[in-house]
Structures are given as C-alpha cells and as structure tokens.
Amino acid sequence: MGGFVVAMLTRVGMALAEAIIARFAWELYAYMRSRNAAAAAA
C-alpha cells in the first residue's frame, strides 16, 4: 500500500514538474521571439 502511494505521488510530481518546465520554456521562447522581432523592427 505504501509503495503504491509513493509511486502515485512520484508520477504526479513528475508530470507536474514536466508541465511547469514546458510552460516556462514556452514563455521564454515567446519572450525571446518578441524581443528579437522588436530588435529587427527597430
């Protein structure tokens, strides 16, 4: 029982971390792209 709970928490935690990392990477990509576009337009 305890091992099952730990496994579930581990999977949930990994999925959550993956989603947070993906979101951060997308925000960073969008920021860099908009900054480069502004620099090219200037």
N, CA, C, O and CB atoms as a CASP TS submission, in Angstrom:
PFRMAT TS
TARGET T0000
AUTHOR 0000-0000-0000
METHOD Language model
MODEL 1
PARENT N/A
ATOM      1  N   MET     1       0.834  -1.202   0.000  1.00  0.00           N
ATOM      2  CA  MET     1       0.000   0.000   0.000  1.00  0.00           C
ATOM      3  C   MET     1       0.871   1.256   0.000  1.00  0.00           C
ATOM      4  O   MET     1       0.665   2.166  -0.803  1.00  0.00           O
ATOM      5  CB  MET     1      -0.945   0.004   1.220  1.00  0.00           C
ATOM      6  N   GLY     2       1.851   1.293   0.913  1.00  0.00           N
ATOM      7  CA  GLY     2       2.700   2.475   0.980  1.00  0.00           C
ATOM      8  C   GLY     2       3.474   2.704  -0.308  1.00  0.00           C
ATOM      9  O   GLY     2       3.627   3.838  -0.762  1.00  0.00           O
ATOM     10  N   GLY     3       3.965   1.603  -0.897  1.00  0.00           N
ATOM     11  CA  GLY     3       4.720   1.729  -2.142  1.00  0.00           C
ATOM     12  C   GLY     3       3.850   2.271  -3.267  1.00  0.00           C
ATOM     13  O   GLY     3       4.314   3.049  -4.101  1.00  0.00           O
ATOM     14  N   PHE     4       2.586   1.856  -3.288  1.00  0.00           N
ATOM     15  CA  PHE     4       1.664   2.337  -4.319  1.00  0.00           C
ATOM     16  C   PHE     4       1.458   3.844  -4.198  1.00  0.00           C
ATOM     17  O   PHE     4       1.446   4.561  -5.199  1.00  0.00           O
ATOM     18  CB  PHE     4       0.313   1.607  -4.218  1.00  0.00           C
ATOM     19  N   VAL     5       1.295   4.313  -2.966  1.00  0.00           N
ATOM     20  CA  VAL     5       1.097   5.747  -2.739  1.00  0.00           C
ATOM     21  C   VAL     5       2.334   6.523  -3.181  1.00  0.00           C
ATOM     22  O   VAL     5       2.224   7.566  -3.826  1.00  0.00           O
ATOM     23  CB  VAL     5       0.787   6.031  -1.247  1.00  0.00           C
ATOM     24  N   VAL     6       3.507   6.009  -2.833  1.00  0.00           N
ATOM     25  CA  VAL     6       4.750   6.687  -3.221  1.00  0.00           C
ATOM     26  C   VAL     6       4.874   6.729  -4.738  1.00  0.00           C
ATOM     27  O   VAL     6       5.262   7.751  -5.305  1.00  0.00           O
ATOM     28  CB  VAL     6       5.980   5.979  -2.603  1.00  0.00           C
ATOM     29  N   ALA     7       4.544   5.614  -5.401  1.00  0.00           N
ATOM     30  CA  ALA     7       4.628   5.573  -6.865  1.00  0.00           C
ATOM     31  C   ALA     7       3.667   6.582  -7.492  1.00  0.00           C
ATOM     32  O   ALA     7       4.022   7.274  -8.446  1.00  0.00           O
ATOM     33  CB  ALA     7       4.320   4.155  -7.384  1.00  0.00           C
ATOM     34  N   MET     8       2.468   6.660  -6.960  1.00  0.00           N
ATOM     35  CA  MET     8       1.494   7.610  -7.500  1.00  0.00           C
ATOM     36  C   MET     8       1.963   9.050  -7.296  1.00  0.00           C
ATOM     37  O   MET     8       1.877   9.873  -8.208  1.00  0.00           O
ATOM     38  CB  MET     8       0.121   7.404  -6.838  1.00  0.00           C
ATOM     39  N   LEU     9       2.460   9.348  -6.095  1.00  0.00           N
ATOM     40  CA  LEU     9       2.949  10.703  -5.827  1.00  0.00           C
ATOM     41  C   LEU     9       4.124  11.047  -6.732  1.00  0.00           C
ATOM     42  O   LEU     9       4.239  12.174  -7.213  1.00  0.00           O
ATOM     43  CB  LEU     9       3.360  10.846  -4.355  1.00  0.00           C
ATOM     44  N   THR    10       4.997  10.067  -6.961  1.00  0.00           N
ATOM     45  CA  THR    10       6.149  10.300  -7.832  1.00  0.00           C
ATOM     46  C   THR    10       5.691  10.621  -9.249  1.00  0.00           C
ATOM     47  O   THR    10       6.202  11.550  -9.873  1.00  0.00           O
ATOM     48  CB  THR    10       7.080   9.076  -7.839  1.00  0.00           C
ATOM     49  N   ARG    11       4.726   9.852  -9.757  1.00  0.00           N
ATOM     50  CA  ARG    11       4.248  10.082 -11.122  1.00  0.00           C
ATOM     51  C   ARG    11       3.549  11.427 -11.232  1.00  0.00           C
ATOM     52  O   ARG    11       3.734  12.148 -12.212  1.00  0.00           O
ATOM     53  CB  ARG    11       3.301   8.961 -11.557  1.00  0.00           C
ATOM     54  N   VAL    12       2.745  11.767 -10.227  1.00  0.00           N
ATOM     55  CA  VAL    12       2.055  13.060 -10.249  1.00  0.00           C
ATOM     56  C   VAL    12       3.072  14.198 -10.178  1.00  0.00           C
ATOM     57  O   VAL    12       2.952  15.191 -10.896  1.00  0.00           O
ATOM     58  CB  VAL    12       1.046  13.165  -9.076  1.00  0.00           C
ATOM     59  N   GLY    13       4.063  14.049  -9.316  1.00  0.00           N
ATOM     60  CA  GLY    13       5.081  15.079  -9.182  1.00  0.00           C
ATOM     61  C   GLY    13       5.890  15.265 -10.452  1.00  0.00           C
ATOM     62  O   GLY    13       6.197  16.392 -10.840  1.00  0.00           O
ATOM     63  N   MET    14       6.235  14.163 -11.098  1.00  0.00           N
ATOM     64  CA  MET    14       6.994  14.247 -12.349  1.00  0.00           C
ATOM     65  C   MET    14       6.161  14.906 -13.437  1.00  0.00           C
ATOM     66  O   MET    14       6.677  15.720 -14.202  1.00  0.00           O
ATOM     67  CB  MET    14       7.449  12.851 -12.803  1.00  0.00           C
ATOM     68  N   ALA    15       4.876  14.563 -13.516  1.00  0.00           N
ATOM     69  CA  ALA    15       4.002  15.163 -14.523  1.00  0.00           C
ATOM     70  C   ALA    15       3.859  16.662 -14.278  1.00  0.00           C
ATOM     71  O   ALA    15       3.868  17.458 -15.216  1.00  0.00           O
ATOM     72  CB  ALA    15       2.617  14.483 -14.515  1.00  0.00           C
ATOM     73  N   LEU    16       3.726  17.034 -13.014  1.00  0.00           N
ATOM     74  CA  LEU    16       3.588  18.444 -12.657  1.00  0.00           C
ATOM     75  C   LEU    16       4.863  19.210 -13.014  1.00  0.00           C
ATOM     76  O   LEU    16       4.795  20.294 -13.593  1.00  0.00           O
ATOM     77  CB  LEU    16       3.272  18.594 -11.153  1.00  0.00           C
ATOM     78  N   ALA    17       6.022  18.650 -12.668  1.00  0.00           N
ATOM     79  CA  ALA    17       7.294  19.297 -12.982  1.00  0.00           C
ATOM     80  C   ALA    17       7.466  19.431 -14.490  1.00  0.00           C
ATOM     81  O   ALA    17       7.960  20.449 -14.973  1.00  0.00           O
ATOM     82  CB  ALA    17       8.468  18.506 -12.378  1.00  0.00           C
ATOM     83  N   GLU    18       7.058  18.401 -15.238  1.00  0.00           N
ATOM     84  CA  GLU    18       7.180  18.446 -16.690  1.00  0.00           C
ATOM     85  C   GLU    18       6.313  19.558 -17.266  1.00  0.00           C
ATOM     86  O   GLU    18       6.738  20.277 -18.171  1.00  0.00           O
ATOM     87  CB  GLU    18       6.792  17.095 -17.306  1.00  0.00           C
ATOM     88  N   ALA    19       5.100  19.699 -16.743  1.00  0.00           N
ATOM     89  CA  ALA    19       4.194  20.742 -17.226  1.00  0.00           C
ATOM     90  C   ALA    19       4.746  22.128 -16.907  1.00  0.00           C
ATOM     91  O   ALA    19       4.673  23.035 -17.736  1.00  0.00           O
ATOM     92  CB  ALA    19       2.798  20.574 -16.606  1.00  0.00           C
ATOM     93  N   ILE    20       5.298  22.289 -15.703  1.00  0.00           N
ATOM     94  CA  ILE    20       5.859  23.583 -15.304  1.00  0.00           C
ATOM     95  C   ILE    20       7.060  23.939 -16.184  1.00  0.00           C
ATOM     96  O   ILE    20       7.197  25.079 -16.627  1.00  0.00           O
ATOM     97  CB  ILE    20       6.275  23.559 -13.814  1.00  0.00           C
ATOM     98  N   ILE    21       7.932  22.947 -16.434  1.00  0.00           N
ATOM     99  CA  ILE    21       9.117  23.187 -17.263  1.00  0.00           C
ATOM    100  C   ILE    21       8.702  23.532 -18.691  1.00  0.00           C
ATOM    101  O   ILE    21       9.265  24.441 -19.301  1.00  0.00           O
ATOM    102  CB  ILE    21      10.047  21.950 -17.259  1.00  0.00           C
ATOM    103  N   ALA    22       7.708  22.801 -19.229  1.00  0.00           N
ATOM    104  CA  ALA    22       7.251  23.069 -20.594  1.00  0.00           C
ATOM    105  C   ALA    22       6.662  24.479 -20.689  1.00  0.00           C
ATOM    106  O   ALA    22       6.919  25.198 -21.654  1.00  0.00           O
ATOM    107  CB  ALA    22       6.204  22.016 -21.035  1.00  0.00           C
ATOM    108  N   ARG    23       5.879  24.867 -19.695  1.00  0.00           N
ATOM    109  CA  ARG    23       5.272  26.194 -19.679  1.00  0.00           C
ATOM    110  C   ARG    23       6.355  27.281 -19.605  1.00  0.00           C
ATOM    111  O   ARG    23       6.282  28.281 -20.318  1.00  0.00           O
ATOM    112  CB  ARG    23       4.295  26.325 -18.488  1.00  0.00           C
ATOM    113  N   PHE    24       7.359  27.080 -18.739  1.00  0.00           N
ATOM    114  CA  PHE    24       8.439  28.050 -18.601  1.00  0.00           C
ATOM    115  C   PHE    24       9.217  28.176 -19.910  1.00  0.00           C
ATOM    116  O   PHE    24       9.555  29.281 -20.337  1.00  0.00           O
ATOM    117  CB  PHE    24       9.382  27.646 -17.456  1.00  0.00           C
ATOM    118  N   ALA    25       9.499  27.027 -20.547  1.00  0.00           N
ATOM    119  CA  ALA    25      10.246  27.038 -21.812  1.00  0.00           C
ATOM    120  C   ALA    25       9.451  27.783 -22.880  1.00  0.00           C
ATOM    121  O   ALA    25      10.027  28.541 -23.660  1.00  0.00           O
ATOM    122  CB  ALA    25      10.556  25.591 -22.281  1.00  0.00           C
ATOM    123  N   TRP    26       8.130  27.575 -22.925  1.00  0.00           N
ATOM    124  CA  TRP    26       7.296  28.253 -23.924  1.00  0.00           C
ATOM    125  C   TRP    26       7.276  29.759 -23.668  1.00  0.00           C
ATOM    126  O   TRP    26       7.372  30.543 -24.612  1.00  0.00           O
ATOM    127  CB  TRP    26       5.857  27.688 -23.906  1.00  0.00           C
ATOM    128  N   GLU    27       7.153  30.170 -22.419  1.00  0.00           N
ATOM    129  CA  GLU    27       7.161  31.596 -22.085  1.00  0.00           C
ATOM    130  C   GLU    27       8.496  32.232 -22.486  1.00  0.00           C
ATOM    131  O   GLU    27       8.528  33.333 -23.036  1.00  0.00           O
ATOM    132  CB  GLU    27       6.902  31.800 -20.572  1.00  0.00           C
ATOM    133  N   LEU    28       9.597  31.524 -22.202  1.00  0.00           N
ATOM    134  CA  LEU    28      10.919  32.031 -22.549  1.00  0.00           C
ATOM    135  C   LEU    28      11.064  32.158 -24.062  1.00  0.00           C
ATOM    136  O   LEU    28      11.604  33.146 -24.558  1.00  0.00           O
ATOM    137  CB  LEU    28      12.013  31.115 -21.983  1.00  0.00           C
ATOM    138  N   TYR    29      10.577  31.149 -24.798  1.00  0.00           N
ATOM    139  CA  TYR    29      10.641  31.168 -26.257  1.00  0.00           C
ATOM    140  C   TYR    29       9.847  32.344 -26.822  1.00  0.00           C
ATOM    141  O   TYR    29      10.318  33.053 -27.711  1.00  0.00           O
ATOM    142  CB  TYR    29      10.114  29.847 -26.835  1.00  0.00           C
ATOM    143  N   ALA    30       8.633  32.545 -26.295  1.00  0.00           N
ATOM    144  CA  ALA    30       7.793  33.640 -26.779  1.00  0.00           C
ATOM    145  C   ALA    30       8.451  34.989 -26.480  1.00  0.00           C
ATOM    146  O   ALA    30       8.411  35.903 -27.304  1.00  0.00           O
ATOM    147  CB  ALA    30       6.389  33.573 -26.136  1.00  0.00           C
ATOM    148  N   TYR    31       9.055  35.102 -25.297  1.00  0.00           N
ATOM    149  CA  TYR    31       9.719  36.353 -24.912  1.00  0.00           C
ATOM    150  C   TYR    31      10.903  36.649 -25.834  1.00  0.00           C
ATOM    151  O   TYR    31      11.066  37.774 -26.308  1.00  0.00           O
ATOM    152  CB  TYR    31      10.195  36.280 -23.447  1.00  0.00           C
ATOM    153  N   MET    32      11.722  35.632 -26.080  1.00  0.00           N
ATOM    154  CA  MET    32      12.888  35.828 -26.942  1.00  0.00           C
ATOM    155  C   MET    32      12.451  36.179 -28.361  1.00  0.00           C
ATOM    156  O   MET    32      13.061  37.032 -29.006  1.00  0.00           O
ATOM    157  CB  MET    32      13.773  34.566 -26.952  1.00  0.00           C
ATOM    158  N   ARG    33      11.395  35.525 -28.850  1.00  0.00           N
ATOM    159  CA  ARG    33      10.933  35.779 -30.207  1.00  0.00           C
ATOM    160  C   ARG    33      10.406  37.200 -30.334  1.00  0.00           C
ATOM    161  O   ARG    33      10.702  37.883 -31.315  1.00  0.00           O
ATOM    162  CB  ARG    33       9.851  34.774 -30.605  1.00  0.00           C
ATOM    163  N   SER    34       9.626  37.657 -29.351  1.00  0.00           N
ATOM    164  CA  SER    34       9.076  39.010 -29.414  1.00  0.00           C
ATOM    165  C   SER    34      10.198  40.039 -29.282  1.00  0.00           C
ATOM    166  O   SER    34      10.157  41.094 -29.915  1.00  0.00           O
ATOM    167  CB  SER    34       8.016  39.221 -28.307  1.00  0.00           C
ATOM    168  N   ARG    35      11.194  39.729 -28.462  1.00  0.00           N
ATOM    169  CA  ARG    35      12.315  40.657 -28.294  1.00  0.00           C
ATOM    170  C   ARG    35      13.118  40.755 -29.588  1.00  0.00           C
ATOM    171  O   ARG    35      13.529  41.843 -29.990  1.00  0.00           O
ATOM    172  CB  ARG    35      13.227  40.207 -27.128  1.00  0.00           C
ATOM    173  N   ASN    36      13.339  39.606 -30.238  1.00  0.00           N
ATOM    174  CA  ASN    36      14.077  39.614 -31.498  1.00  0.00           C
ATOM    175  C   ASN    36      13.287  40.355 -32.575  1.00  0.00           C
ATOM    176  O   ASN    36      13.870  41.075 -33.386  1.00  0.00           O
ATOM    177  CB  ASN    36      14.384  38.175 -31.954  1.00  0.00           C
ATOM    178  N   ALA    37      11.965  40.184 -32.589  1.00  0.00           N
ATOM    179  CA  ALA    37      11.132  40.876 -33.571  1.00  0.00           C
ATOM    180  C   ALA    37      11.194  42.383 -33.340  1.00  0.00           C
ATOM    181  O   ALA    37      11.265  43.152 -34.299  1.00  0.00           O
ATOM    182  CB  ALA    37       9.670  40.377 -33.497  1.00  0.00           C
ATOM    183  N   ALA    38      11.167  42.811 -32.081  1.00  0.00           N
ATOM    184  CA  ALA    38      11.238  44.233 -31.767  1.00  0.00           C
ATOM    185  C   ALA    38      12.598  44.797 -32.175  1.00  0.00           C
ATOM    186  O   ALA    38      12.682  45.916 -32.682  1.00  0.00           O
ATOM    187  CB  ALA    38      10.983  44.471 -30.265  1.00  0.00           C
ATOM    188  N   ALA    39      13.659  44.027 -31.954  1.00  0.00           N
ATOM    189  CA  ALA    39      15.001  44.479 -32.314  1.00  0.00           C
ATOM    190  C   ALA    39      15.134  44.576 -33.834  1.00  0.00           C
ATOM    191  O   ALA    39      15.781  45.492 -34.342  1.00  0.00           O
ATOM    192  CB  ALA    39      16.072  43.522 -31.737  1.00  0.00           C
ATOM    193  N   ALA    40      14.528  43.641 -34.557  1.00  0.00           N
ATOM    194  CA  ALA    40      14.608  43.661 -36.018  1.00  0.00           C
ATOM    195  C   ALA    40      13.805  44.829 -36.582  1.00  0.00           C
ATOM    196  O   ALA    40      14.190  45.409 -37.597  1.00  0.00           O
ATOM    197  CB  ALA    40      14.099  42.330 -36.607  1.00  0.00           C
ATOM    198  N   ALA    41      12.699  45.180 -35.938  1.00  0.00           N
ATOM    199  CA  ALA    41      11.851  46.272 -36.414  1.00  0.00           C
ATOM    200  C   ALA    41      12.491  47.622 -36.112  1.00  0.00           C
ATOM    201  O   ALA    41      12.290  48.581 -36.858  1.00  0.00           O
ATOM    202  CB  ALA    41      10.458  46.191 -35.772  1.00  0.00           C
ATOM    203  N   ALA    42      13.249  47.708 -35.044  1.00  0.00           N
ATOM    204  CA  ALA    42      13.846  48.982 -34.635  1.00  0.00           C
ATOM    205  C   ALA    42      14.940  49.402 -35.607  1.00  0.00           C
ATOM    206  O   ALA    42      15.558  50.451 -35.425  1.00  0.00           O
ATOM    207  CB  ALA    42      14.415  48.879 -33.211  1.00  0.00           C
TER
END
